Amino acid sequence: IKHGMSIIYFYAPWLLFHNKISEYFIEIEKEFQDIKLYAIDIDQFNGLVTRFNILSLPTILIVKDEGKLIKNVTGMLAISGIGNIIRDIYKSYTNDHGDKK
């Protein structure tokens, strides 16, 4: 992740709320087309789980330029408000970089 904002979603297919979280991501993708979205299945990518120290699911990491962590959001209750969290962070990020949306 060289430049820009990215969202990394760590999940497991067996996770009870996986489909609901996927719906949030579809909305985020529509609203923020310049944010890169990544979905990481923990059963297939154990190395990334270790690298990012993922201890519970679901977990969403919001990162910027070269992988600097902006926010770590864990748990379904927190993730239900992810749209507002991303809007606030995105506004701050674009203001800091002089980008206009």
MARLO-185580 format. One record per atom (N, C-alpha, C, O): atom name; x, y, z; residue number from 1; residue in three letters. Coordinates in Angstrom, 2 decimals, m for minus. Atoms other than C-alpha are relative to their C-alpha. Example, Ala and Ser with C-alpha at 12.3 -4.5 7.8 and 13.67 -1.06 7.14 Angstrom:
+----+---------+---------+---------+-----+-----+
|  a |      xx |      yy |      zz |   k |   r |
+----+---------+---------+---------+-----+-----+
|  N |    0.89 |   m1.19 |    0.00 |   1 | ala |
| CA |   12.30 |   m4.50 |    7.80 |   1 | ala |
|  C |    0.90 |    1.20 |    0.00 |   1 | ala |
|  O |    1.94 |    1.18 |    0.66 |   1 | ala |
|  N |   m0.82 |   m1.19 |   m0.06 |   2 | ser |
| CA |   13.67 |   m1.06 |    7.14 |   2 | ser |
|  C |   m0.77 |    1.09 |    0.73 |   2 | ser |
|  O |   m0.26 |    2.20 |    0.90 |   2 | ser |
+----+---------+---------+---------+-----+-----+
END
This chain:
+----+---------+---------+---------+-----+-----+
|  a |      xx |      yy |      zz |   k |   r |
+----+---------+---------+---------+-----+-----+
|  N |    0.87 |   m1.16 |    0.00 |   1 | ile |
| CA |    0.00 |    0.00 |    0.00 |   1 | ile |
|  C |    0.91 |    1.22 |    0.00 |   1 | ile |
|  O |    1.36 |    1.68 |    1.05 |   1 | ile |
|  N |   m0.96 |   m1.09 |    0.14 |   2 | lys |
| CA |    2.14 |    2.82 |   m1.31 |   2 | lys |
|  C |   m0.60 |    1.37 |    0.31 |   2 | lys |
|  O |    0.00 |    2.16 |    1.04 |   2 | lys |
|  N |    0.59 |   m1.32 |   m0.15 |   3 | his |
| CA |   m0.23 |    5.79 |   m1.39 |   3 | his |
|  C |   m1.51 |   m0.12 |    0.08 |   3 | his |
|  O |   m2.11 |   m0.95 |   m0.60 |   3 | his |
|  N |    1.45 |   m0.02 |   m0.12 |   4 | gly |
| CA |   m3.78 |    6.51 |   m0.37 |   4 | gly |
|  C |   m0.48 |   m0.77 |    1.22 |   4 | gly |
|  O |    0.31 |   m1.27 |    2.01 |   4 | gly |
|  N |    0.63 |    0.72 |   m1.10 |   5 | met |
| CA |   m6.19 |    4.95 |    2.07 |   5 | met |
|  C |   m0.41 |   m1.38 |   m0.45 |   5 | met |
|  O |   m0.82 |   m1.59 |   m1.59 |   5 | met |
|  N |    0.44 |    1.37 |    0.25 |   6 | ser |
| CA |   m6.93 |    1.26 |    2.29 |   6 | ser |
|  C |   m0.73 |   m0.51 |    1.23 |   6 | ser |
|  O |   m0.47 |   m0.09 |    2.36 |   6 | ser |
|  N |    0.73 |    0.66 |   m1.07 |   7 | ile |
| CA |   m9.31 |   m0.83 |    4.35 |   7 | ile |
|  C |    0.25 |   m1.49 |   m0.15 |   7 | ile |
|  O |    0.03 |   m2.08 |   m1.21 |   7 | ile |
|  N |   m0.27 |    1.43 |    0.01 |   8 | ile |
| CA |   m8.32 |   m4.36 |    5.28 |   8 | ile |
|  C |   m0.97 |   m0.65 |    0.98 |   8 | ile |
|  O |   m0.98 |   m0.35 |    2.17 |   8 | ile |
|  N |    1.03 |    0.68 |   m0.78 |   9 | tyr |
| CA |  m11.12 |   m6.58 |    6.51 |   9 | tyr |
|  C |    0.44 |   m1.45 |    0.22 |   9 | tyr |
|  O |    0.57 |   m2.21 |   m0.73 |   9 | tyr |
|  N |   m0.36 |    1.36 |   m0.36 |  10 | phe |
| CA |  m10.10 |   m9.76 |    8.34 |  10 | phe |
|  C |   m1.27 |   m0.73 |    0.43 |  10 | phe |
|  O |   m1.99 |   m0.27 |    1.31 |  10 | phe |
|  N |    1.23 |    0.74 |   m0.25 |  11 | tyr |
| CA |  m12.85 |  m12.36 |    8.38 |  11 | tyr |
|  C |    0.26 |   m1.50 |   m0.09 |  11 | tyr |
|  O |    1.35 |   m1.95 |   m0.44 |  11 | tyr |
|  N |    0.03 |    1.44 |    0.23 |  12 | ala |
| CA |  m13.65 |  m16.05 |    8.38 |  12 | ala |
|  C |   m1.36 |   m0.30 |   m0.62 |  12 | ala |
|  O |   m2.37 |    0.27 |   m0.19 |  12 | ala |
|  N |    1.28 |    0.30 |    0.65 |  13 | pro |
| CA |  m16.33 |  m17.54 |    6.12 |  13 | pro |
|  C |   m1.06 |   m0.52 |    0.98 |  13 | pro |
|  O |   m2.26 |   m0.36 |    0.76 |  13 | pro |
|  N |    0.93 |    0.55 |   m0.99 |  14 | trp |
| CA |  m17.86 |  m19.22 |    9.16 |  14 | trp |
|  C |   m0.49 |    1.05 |    1.00 |  14 | trp |
|  O |   m1.32 |    0.74 |    1.85 |  14 | trp |
|  N |    0.38 |   m1.07 |   m0.90 |  15 | leu |
| CA |  m18.22 |  m15.89 |   10.97 |  15 | leu |
|  C |   m1.48 |    0.33 |   m0.19 |  15 | leu |
|  O |   m1.94 |    0.56 |   m1.31 |  15 | leu |
|  N |    1.45 |   m0.17 |    0.04 |  16 | leu |
| CA |  m21.88 |  m15.37 |   11.83 |  16 | leu |
|  C |   m0.44 |    1.24 |   m0.79 |  16 | leu |
|  O |   m1.39 |    1.17 |   m1.56 |  16 | leu |
|  N |    0.43 |   m1.26 |    0.61 |  17 | phe |
| CA |  m22.06 |  m11.74 |   10.62 |  17 | phe |
|  C |    0.75 |    0.34 |   m1.28 |  17 | phe |
|  O |    0.68 |    1.48 |   m1.75 |  17 | phe |
|  N |   m0.81 |   m0.28 |    1.20 |  18 | his |
| CA |  m19.79 |  m12.08 |    7.57 |  18 | his |
|  C |   m0.83 |    0.61 |   m1.13 |  18 | his |
|  O |   m0.38 |    1.57 |   m1.75 |  18 | his |
|  N |    0.82 |   m0.53 |    1.10 |  19 | asn |
| CA |  m22.62 |  m11.46 |    5.06 |  19 | asn |
|  C |   m0.44 |    1.44 |    0.25 |  19 | asn |
|  O |   m0.48 |    2.25 |   m0.67 |  19 | asn |
|  N |    0.41 |   m1.37 |   m0.34 |  20 | lys |
| CA |  m23.79 |   m8.34 |    6.90 |  20 | lys |
|  C |    1.16 |    0.97 |   m0.18 |  20 | lys |
|  O |    0.98 |    2.07 |   m0.71 |  20 | lys |
|  N |   m1.18 |   m0.85 |    0.16 |  21 | ile |
| CA |  m20.27 |   m6.91 |    6.98 |  21 | ile |
|  C |    0.31 |    0.19 |   m1.48 |  21 | ile |
|  O |    0.71 |    1.27 |   m1.89 |  21 | ile |
|  N |   m0.21 |   m0.11 |    1.44 |  22 | ser |
| CA |  m19.93 |   m7.65 |    3.27 |  22 | ser |
|  C |   m0.91 |    1.06 |   m0.61 |  22 | ser |
|  O |   m0.51 |    1.76 |   m1.53 |  22 | ser |
|  N |    0.92 |   m1.04 |    0.48 |  23 | glu |
| CA |  m22.98 |   m5.44 |    2.69 |  23 | glu |
|  C |    0.55 |    1.39 |    0.31 |  23 | glu |
|  O |    0.44 |    2.29 |   m0.53 |  23 | glu |
|  N |   m0.63 |   m1.28 |   m0.34 |  24 | tyr |
| CA |  m21.21 |   m2.57 |    4.51 |  24 | tyr |
|  C |    1.10 |    0.33 |   m1.02 |  24 | tyr |
|  O |    1.24 |    1.47 |   m1.45 |  24 | tyr |
|  N |   m1.10 |   m0.22 |    0.93 |  25 | phe |
| CA |  m18.25 |   m3.03 |    2.20 |  25 | phe |
|  C |   m0.48 |    0.38 |   m1.39 |  25 | phe |
|  O |    0.16 |    1.18 |   m2.07 |  25 | phe |
|  N |    0.57 |   m0.37 |    1.30 |  26 | ile |
| CA |  m20.40 |   m2.84 |   m0.91 |  26 | ile |
|  C |   m0.38 |    1.48 |    0.00 |  26 | ile |
|  O |   m0.12 |    2.19 |   m0.97 |  26 | ile |
|  N |    0.36 |   m1.41 |   m0.12 |  27 | glu |
| CA |  m21.74 |    0.52 |    0.30 |  27 | glu |
|  C |    1.24 |    0.89 |    0.05 |  27 | glu |
|  O |    1.28 |    1.95 |   m0.58 |  27 | glu |
|  N |   m1.25 |   m0.77 |   m0.11 |  28 | ile |
| CA |  m18.26 |    1.76 |    1.20 |  28 | ile |
|  C |    0.66 |    0.10 |   m1.37 |  28 | ile |
|  O |    1.16 |    1.16 |   m1.76 |  28 | ile |
|  N |   m0.62 |    0.02 |    1.33 |  29 | glu |
| CA |  m16.97 |    0.74 |   m2.22 |  29 | glu |
|  C |   m0.70 |    0.97 |   m0.95 |  29 | glu |
|  O |   m0.04 |    1.62 |   m1.76 |  29 | glu |
|  N |    0.76 |   m0.94 |    0.83 |  30 | lys |
| CA |  m19.74 |    2.76 |   m3.92 |  30 | lys |
|  C |    0.31 |    1.45 |    0.38 |  30 | lys |
|  O |    0.47 |    2.30 |   m0.50 |  30 | lys |
|  N |   m0.17 |   m1.37 |   m0.47 |  31 | glu |
| CA |  m19.19 |    5.85 |   m1.78 |  31 | glu |
|  C |    1.44 |    0.50 |   m0.12 |  31 | glu |
|  O |    1.67 |    1.68 |   m0.41 |  31 | glu |
|  N |   m1.42 |   m0.39 |   m0.01 |  32 | phe |
| CA |  m15.38 |    5.87 |   m1.67 |  32 | phe |
|  C |    0.77 |   m0.81 |   m1.03 |  32 | phe |
|  O |    1.48 |   m1.76 |   m0.69 |  32 | phe |
|  N |   m0.60 |    0.78 |    1.08 |  33 | gln |
| CA |  m14.15 |    4.65 |   m5.02 |  33 | gln |
|  C |    1.52 |    0.05 |   m0.01 |  33 | gln |
|  O |    2.15 |   m0.81 |   m0.62 |  33 | gln |
|  N |   m1.46 |   m0.09 |    0.00 |  34 | asp |
| CA |  m10.57 |    5.77 |   m4.39 |  34 | asp |
|  C |    0.64 |   m0.66 |    1.23 |  34 | asp |
|  O |    1.86 |   m0.64 |    1.37 |  34 | asp |
|  N |   m0.53 |    0.78 |   m1.12 |  35 | ile |
| CA |  m10.20 |    3.75 |   m1.17 |  35 | ile |
|  C |    0.12 |   m1.45 |   m0.46 |  35 | ile |
|  O |   m0.83 |   m2.01 |   m1.01 |  35 | ile |
|  N |   m0.21 |    1.40 |    0.36 |  36 | lys |
| CA |   m8.72 |    0.31 |   m1.76 |  36 | lys |
|  C |   m0.55 |   m0.88 |    1.12 |  36 | lys |
|  O |   m0.29 |   m0.63 |    2.30 |  36 | lys |
|  N |    0.58 |    0.93 |   m0.96 |  37 | leu |
| CA |  m10.60 |   m2.52 |   m0.06 |  37 | leu |
|  C |    0.61 |   m1.38 |   m0.18 |  37 | leu |
|  O |    0.75 |   m1.87 |   m1.30 |  37 | leu |
|  N |   m0.55 |    1.34 |    0.02 |  38 | tyr |
| CA |   m9.07 |   m5.87 |    0.85 |  38 | tyr |
|  C |   m0.75 |   m0.85 |    1.02 |  38 | tyr |
|  O |   m0.94 |   m0.43 |    2.15 |  38 | tyr |
|  N |    0.63 |    0.96 |   m0.91 |  39 | ala |
| CA |  m10.86 |   m8.86 |    2.38 |  39 | ala |
|  C |    0.95 |   m1.17 |    0.16 |  39 | ala |
|  O |    1.33 |   m1.82 |   m0.81 |  39 | ala |
|  N |   m0.98 |    1.03 |   m0.29 |  40 | ile |
| CA |   m8.54 |  m11.34 |    4.07 |  40 | ile |
|  C |   m0.66 |   m1.12 |    0.80 |  40 | ile |
|  O |   m1.09 |   m0.92 |    1.94 |  40 | ile |
|  N |    0.52 |    1.19 |   m0.66 |  41 | asp |
| CA |   m9.81 |  m14.83 |    4.92 |  41 | asp |
|  C |    1.11 |   m0.53 |    0.91 |  41 | asp |
|  O |    2.16 |   m0.95 |    0.43 |  41 | asp |
|  N |   m1.05 |    0.38 |   m0.96 |  42 | ile |
| CA |   m7.88 |  m15.71 |    8.09 |  42 | ile |
|  C |    0.42 |   m1.46 |   m0.15 |  42 | ile |
|  O |    1.54 |   m1.81 |    0.20 |  42 | ile |
|  N |   m0.34 |    1.41 |    0.18 |  43 | asp |
| CA |   m8.01 |  m19.41 |    7.27 |  43 | asp |
|  C |    0.97 |   m0.22 |   m1.16 |  43 | asp |
|  O |    1.67 |   m1.23 |   m1.20 |  43 | asp |
|  N |   m0.87 |    0.13 |    1.17 |  44 | gln |
| CA |   m6.12 |  m18.83 |    4.01 |  44 | gln |
|  C |    1.27 |    0.83 |    0.10 |  44 | gln |
|  O |    2.26 |    0.53 |   m0.57 |  44 | gln |
|  N |   m1.14 |   m0.92 |   m0.07 |  45 | phe |
| CA |   m3.71 |  m16.05 |    5.01 |  45 | phe |
|  C |    0.48 |    0.17 |    1.44 |  45 | phe |
|  O |    0.44 |    1.27 |    2.00 |  45 | phe |
|  N |   m0.47 |   m0.03 |   m1.40 |  46 | asn |
| CA |   m2.30 |  m16.95 |    8.44 |  46 | asn |
|  C |    1.14 |    0.97 |    0.21 |  46 | asn |
|  O |    1.25 |    1.58 |    1.28 |  46 | asn |
|  N |   m1.14 |   m0.91 |   m0.14 |  47 | gly |
| CA |    0.84 |  m14.92 |    7.79 |  47 | gly |
|  C |   m0.43 |    1.44 |    0.22 |  47 | gly |
|  O |    0.18 |    2.16 |    1.02 |  47 | gly |
|  N |    0.50 |   m1.37 |   m0.18 |  48 | leu |
| CA |   m1.13 |  m11.69 |    7.49 |  48 | leu |
|  C |   m0.67 |    0.18 |    1.36 |  48 | leu |
|  O |   m0.59 |    1.24 |    1.98 |  48 | leu |
|  N |    0.63 |   m0.05 |   m1.32 |  49 | val |
| CA |   m3.08 |  m12.51 |   10.63 |  49 | val |
|  C |    1.07 |    0.23 |    1.07 |  49 | val |
|  O |    0.89 |    1.02 |    1.99 |  49 | val |
|  N |   m1.12 |   m0.15 |   m0.94 |  50 | thr |
| CA |    0.22 |  m12.83 |   12.49 |  50 | thr |
|  C |    0.65 |    1.37 |   m0.16 |  50 | thr |
|  O |    0.92 |    2.06 |    0.83 |  50 | thr |
|  N |   m0.67 |   m1.28 |    0.26 |  51 | arg |
| CA |    1.78 |   m9.78 |   10.84 |  51 | arg |
|  C |   m0.76 |    1.18 |    0.60 |  51 | arg |
|  O |   m0.17 |    2.08 |    1.18 |  51 | arg |
|  N |    0.82 |   m1.10 |   m0.50 |  52 | phe |
| CA |   m1.14 |   m7.53 |   11.80 |  52 | phe |
|  C |   m0.54 |   m0.25 |    1.41 |  52 | phe |
|  O |   m1.32 |    0.55 |    1.93 |  52 | phe |
|  N |    0.37 |    0.32 |   m1.37 |  53 | asn |
| CA |   m1.63 |   m9.21 |   15.20 |  53 | asn |
|  C |   m1.52 |   m0.01 |    0.20 |  53 | asn |
|  O |   m2.04 |    0.60 |    1.14 |  53 | asn |
|  N |    1.46 |    0.10 |   m0.08 |  54 | ile |
| CA |   m5.29 |  m10.03 |   14.60 |  54 | ile |
|  C |   m0.36 |   m1.02 |    1.07 |  54 | ile |
|  O |   m0.01 |   m2.19 |    0.96 |  54 | ile |
|  N |    0.34 |    0.85 |   m1.13 |  55 | leu |
| CA |   m6.70 |  m11.45 |   17.83 |  55 | leu |
|  C |   m1.47 |   m0.36 |    0.07 |  55 | leu |
|  O |   m1.84 |   m1.32 |    0.75 |  55 | leu |
|  N |    1.43 |    0.30 |   m0.03 |  56 | ser |
| CA |  m10.46 |  m11.35 |   17.24 |  56 | ser |
|  C |   m0.62 |    0.41 |   m1.33 |  56 | ser |
|  O |   m0.06 |    1.19 |   m2.10 |  56 | ser |
|  N |    0.73 |   m0.28 |    1.24 |  57 | leu |
| CA |  m12.99 |  m11.21 |   14.45 |  57 | leu |
|  C |   m1.37 |    0.54 |    0.32 |  57 | leu |
|  O |   m1.94 |    0.23 |    1.37 |  57 | leu |
|  N |   m0.66 |   m0.58 |    1.18 |  58 | pro |
| CA |  m14.24 |   m9.30 |   12.70 |  58 | pro |
|  C |    0.94 |    1.13 |    0.41 |  58 | pro |
|  O |    0.74 |    1.77 |    1.45 |  58 | pro |
|  N |   m0.92 |   m1.11 |   m0.20 |  59 | thr |
| CA |  m11.38 |   m6.82 |   12.50 |  59 | thr |
|  C |    0.17 |    0.74 |   m1.32 |  59 | thr |
|  O |    0.36 |    0.14 |   m2.37 |  59 | thr |
|  N |   m0.25 |   m0.85 |    1.16 |  60 | ile |
| CA |  m11.03 |   m3.92 |   10.11 |  60 | ile |
|  C |    1.14 |    0.95 |    0.35 |  60 | ile |
|  O |    1.11 |    1.63 |    1.38 |  60 | ile |
|  N |   m1.09 |   m0.95 |   m0.15 |  61 | leu |
| CA |   m7.80 |   m1.98 |    9.74 |  61 | leu |
|  C |   m0.14 |    1.06 |   m1.07 |  61 | leu |
|  O |   m0.36 |    0.75 |   m2.24 |  61 | leu |
|  N |   m0.01 |   m1.10 |    0.95 |  62 | ile |
| CA |   m7.82 |    1.43 |    8.12 |  62 | ile |
|  C |    1.43 |    0.52 |   m0.01 |  62 | ile |
|  O |    1.95 |    0.95 |    1.02 |  62 | ile |
|  N |   m1.40 |   m0.38 |    0.11 |  63 | val |
| CA |   m4.36 |    2.28 |    6.83 |  63 | val |
|  C |    0.16 |    1.06 |   m1.09 |  63 | val |
|  O |   m0.70 |    1.21 |   m1.96 |  63 | val |
|  N |   m0.30 |   m1.01 |    1.00 |  64 | lys |
| CA |   m2.79 |    5.08 |    4.83 |  64 | lys |
|  C |    1.44 |   m0.17 |   m0.45 |  64 | lys |
|  O |    2.17 |   m1.01 |    0.07 |  64 | lys |
|  N |   m1.35 |   m0.07 |    0.56 |  65 | asp |
| CA |    0.39 |    5.76 |    2.87 |  65 | asp |
|  C |    1.00 |   m0.97 |    0.63 |  65 | asp |
|  O |    1.40 |   m0.81 |    1.78 |  65 | asp |
|  N |   m1.03 |    0.97 |   m0.38 |  66 | glu |
| CA |    2.79 |    2.84 |    3.12 |  66 | glu |
|  C |   m0.38 |   m0.83 |    1.22 |  66 | glu |
|  O |    0.49 |   m1.28 |    1.97 |  66 | glu |
|  N |    0.46 |    0.91 |   m1.04 |  67 | gly |
| CA |    0.66 |    0.89 |    5.59 |  67 | gly |
|  C |   m0.05 |    0.55 |    1.41 |  67 | gly |
|  O |   m0.10 |   m0.23 |    2.36 |  67 | gly |
|  N |    0.10 |   m0.58 |   m1.35 |  68 | lys |
| CA |    0.53 |    3.33 |    8.52 |  68 | lys |
|  C |   m1.42 |   m0.17 |    0.53 |  68 | lys |
|  O |   m2.38 |    0.26 |   m0.10 |  68 | lys |
|  N |    1.30 |    0.26 |   m0.59 |  69 | leu |
| CA |   m2.30 |    2.27 |   10.79 |  69 | leu |
|  C |   m0.65 |    1.29 |    0.47 |  69 | leu |
|  O |   m0.07 |    2.06 |    1.24 |  69 | leu |
|  N |    0.79 |   m1.15 |   m0.44 |  70 | ile |
| CA |   m4.97 |    4.93 |   11.24 |  70 | ile |
|  C |   m0.97 |   m0.44 |    1.09 |  70 | ile |
|  O |   m1.13 |    0.23 |    2.11 |  70 | ile |
|  N |    1.06 |    0.44 |   m0.92 |  71 | lys |
| CA |   m7.65 |    2.90 |   13.02 |  71 | lys |
|  C |   m0.13 |   m1.51 |   m0.07 |  71 | lys |
|  O |   m0.04 |   m2.11 |   m1.15 |  71 | lys |
|  N |    0.27 |    1.42 |   m0.11 |  72 | asn |
| CA |   m8.27 |   m0.64 |   14.20 |  72 | asn |
|  C |   m1.41 |   m0.13 |    0.59 |  72 | asn |
|  O |   m1.66 |    0.33 |    1.70 |  72 | asn |
|  N |    1.39 |    0.14 |   m0.43 |  73 | val |
| CA |  m11.97 |   m1.52 |   14.47 |  73 | val |
|  C |   m0.29 |   m1.50 |    0.16 |  73 | val |
|  O |   m0.16 |   m2.27 |   m0.79 |  73 | val |
|  N |    0.23 |    1.42 |   m0.29 |  74 | thr |
| CA |  m12.86 |   m4.83 |   16.13 |  74 | thr |
|  C |   m1.37 |   m0.19 |    0.62 |  74 | thr |
|  O |   m1.82 |    0.60 |    1.45 |  74 | thr |
|  N |    1.30 |    0.36 |   m0.56 |  75 | gly |
| CA |  m16.19 |   m6.44 |   16.88 |  75 | gly |
|  C |   m1.15 |    0.49 |   m0.85 |  75 | gly |
|  O |   m1.07 |    1.54 |   m1.49 |  75 | gly |
|  N |    1.15 |   m0.31 |    0.85 |  76 | met |
| CA |  m19.55 |   m6.40 |   15.19 |  76 | met |
|  C |   m0.66 |    1.32 |    0.36 |  76 | met |
|  O |   m1.07 |    2.06 |   m0.53 |  76 | met |
|  N |    0.65 |   m1.24 |   m0.41 |  77 | leu |
| CA |  m20.97 |   m3.52 |   17.23 |  77 | leu |
|  C |    0.76 |    1.20 |   m0.55 |  77 | leu |
|  O |    0.15 |    2.13 |   m1.07 |  77 | leu |
|  N |   m0.82 |   m1.10 |    0.53 |  78 | ala |
| CA |  m18.08 |   m1.23 |   16.27 |  78 | ala |
|  C |   m0.09 |    0.06 |   m1.52 |  78 | ala |
|  O |   m0.16 |    1.15 |   m2.09 |  78 | ala |
|  N |    0.01 |    0.04 |    1.46 |  79 | ile |
| CA |  m18.17 |   m2.36 |   12.65 |  79 | ile |
|  C |   m1.34 |    0.49 |   m0.57 |  79 | ile |
|  O |   m1.38 |    0.97 |   m1.70 |  79 | ile |
|  N |    1.29 |   m0.48 |    0.50 |  80 | ser |
| CA |  m21.87 |   m1.52 |   12.35 |  80 | ser |
|  C |    0.03 |    1.50 |   m0.26 |  80 | ser |
|  O |   m0.77 |    2.01 |   m1.04 |  80 | ser |
|  N |   m0.15 |   m1.43 |    0.22 |  81 | gly |
| CA |  m20.77 |    2.13 |   12.51 |  81 | gly |
|  C |    1.18 |    0.34 |   m0.88 |  81 | gly |
|  O |    1.65 |    1.48 |   m0.88 |  81 | gly |
|  N |   m1.23 |   m0.19 |    0.77 |  82 | ile |
| CA |  m17.86 |    1.69 |   10.10 |  82 | ile |
|  C |   m0.15 |    1.09 |   m1.06 |  82 | ile |
|  O |    0.82 |    1.79 |   m1.35 |  82 | ile |
|  N |    0.20 |   m1.05 |    1.01 |  83 | gly |
| CA |  m19.38 |    3.99 |    7.47 |  83 | gly |
|  C |    0.33 |    1.37 |    0.55 |  83 | gly |
|  O |    1.03 |    2.15 |   m0.10 |  83 | gly |
|  N |   m0.28 |   m1.30 |   m0.63 |  84 | asn |
| CA |  m19.27 |    6.96 |    9.84 |  84 | asn |
|  C |    1.47 |    0.15 |    0.37 |  84 | asn |
|  O |    2.05 |    1.23 |    0.21 |  84 | asn |
|  N |   m1.42 |   m0.04 |   m0.34 |  85 | ile |
| CA |  m15.78 |    6.07 |   11.03 |  85 | ile |
|  C |    0.82 |    0.32 |   m1.24 |  85 | ile |
|  O |    1.71 |    1.16 |   m1.20 |  85 | ile |
|  N |   m0.75 |   m0.21 |    1.25 |  86 | ile |
| CA |  m14.51 |    5.92 |    7.44 |  86 | ile |
|  C |   m0.22 |    1.40 |   m0.53 |  86 | ile |
|  O |    0.72 |    2.04 |   m1.00 |  86 | ile |
|  N |    0.27 |   m1.36 |    0.47 |  87 | arg |
| CA |  m16.23 |    9.18 |    6.49 |  87 | arg |
|  C |    0.83 |    1.02 |    0.76 |  87 | arg |
|  O |    1.41 |    1.93 |    0.15 |  87 | arg |
|  N |   m0.78 |   m0.93 |   m0.81 |  88 | asp |
| CA |  m14.55 |   11.00 |    9.38 |  88 | asp |
|  C |    1.49 |   m0.08 |   m0.33 |  88 | asp |
|  O |    2.15 |    0.95 |   m0.50 |  88 | asp |
|  N |   m1.42 |    0.18 |    0.30 |  89 | ile |
| CA |  m11.13 |    9.54 |    8.66 |  89 | ile |
|  C |    0.32 |    0.47 |   m1.41 |  89 | ile |
|  O |    1.35 |    1.11 |   m1.64 |  89 | ile |
|  N |   m0.21 |   m0.39 |    1.40 |  90 | tyr |
| CA |  m11.48 |   10.09 |    4.91 |  90 | tyr |
|  C |    0.04 |    1.53 |   m0.12 |  90 | tyr |
|  O |    0.89 |    2.08 |   m0.81 |  90 | tyr |
|  N |    0.03 |   m1.46 |    0.03 |  91 | lys |
| CA |  m12.40 |   13.75 |    5.43 |  91 | lys |
|  C |    1.31 |    0.58 |    0.53 |  91 | lys |
|  O |    1.88 |    1.49 |   m0.07 |  91 | lys |
|  N |   m1.26 |   m0.46 |   m0.58 |  92 | ser |
| CA |   m9.37 |   14.27 |    7.66 |  92 | ser |
|  C |    1.17 |   m0.30 |   m0.93 |  92 | ser |
|  O |    2.05 |    0.54 |   m1.11 |  92 | ser |
|  N |   m1.09 |    0.41 |    0.89 |  93 | tyr |
| CA |   m7.09 |   12.38 |    5.27 |  93 | tyr |
|  C |    0.06 |    0.89 |   m1.25 |  93 | tyr |
|  O |    1.13 |    1.35 |   m1.63 |  93 | tyr |
|  N |    0.00 |   m0.82 |    1.21 |  94 | thr |
| CA |   m8.18 |   14.33 |    2.19 |  94 | thr |
|  C |    0.32 |    1.44 |    0.32 |  94 | thr |
|  O |    0.95 |    2.12 |   m0.49 |  94 | thr |
|  N |   m0.38 |   m1.37 |   m0.41 |  95 | asn |
| CA |   m7.88 |   17.63 |    4.09 |  95 | asn |
|  C |    1.50 |    0.11 |    0.19 |  95 | asn |
|  O |    2.11 |    1.10 |   m0.21 |  95 | asn |
|  N |   m1.45 |    0.01 |   m0.24 |  96 | asp |
| CA |   m4.33 |   16.72 |    5.13 |  96 | asp |
|  C |    0.79 |   m0.07 |   m1.30 |  96 | asp |
|  O |    1.91 |    0.43 |   m1.37 |  96 | asp |
|  N |   m0.71 |    0.18 |    1.26 |  97 | his |
| CA |   m3.41 |   15.87 |    1.54 |  97 | his |
|  C |   m0.44 |    1.00 |   m1.08 |  97 | his |
|  O |    0.02 |    0.92 |   m2.22 |  97 | his |
|  N |    0.43 |   m1.02 |    0.95 |  98 | gly |
| CA |   m5.14 |   18.80 |   m0.12 |  98 | gly |
|  C |   m0.89 |   m0.53 |   m1.12 |  98 | gly |
|  O |   m1.09 |    0.16 |   m2.12 |  98 | gly |
|  N |    0.87 |    0.59 |    1.02 |  99 | asp |
| CA |   m7.42 |   16.47 |   m2.10 |  99 | asp |
|  C |   m1.40 |    0.56 |    0.16 |  99 | asp |
|  O |   m1.83 |    0.85 |    1.28 |  99 | asp |
|  N |    1.40 |   m0.42 |   m0.03 | 100 | lys |
| CA |  m10.91 |   17.59 |   m3.00 | 100 | lys |
|  C |   m0.85 |   m1.14 |   m0.50 | 100 | lys |
|  O |   m0.49 |   m1.81 |   m1.46 | 100 | lys |
|  N |    0.91 |    1.06 |    0.41 | 101 | lys |
| CA |  m13.79 |   15.16 |   m3.26 | 101 | lys |
|  C |   m1.30 |    0.64 |   m0.41 | 101 | lys |
|  O |   m2.24 |   m0.06 |   m0.80 | 101 | lys |
+----+---------+---------+---------+-----+-----+
END
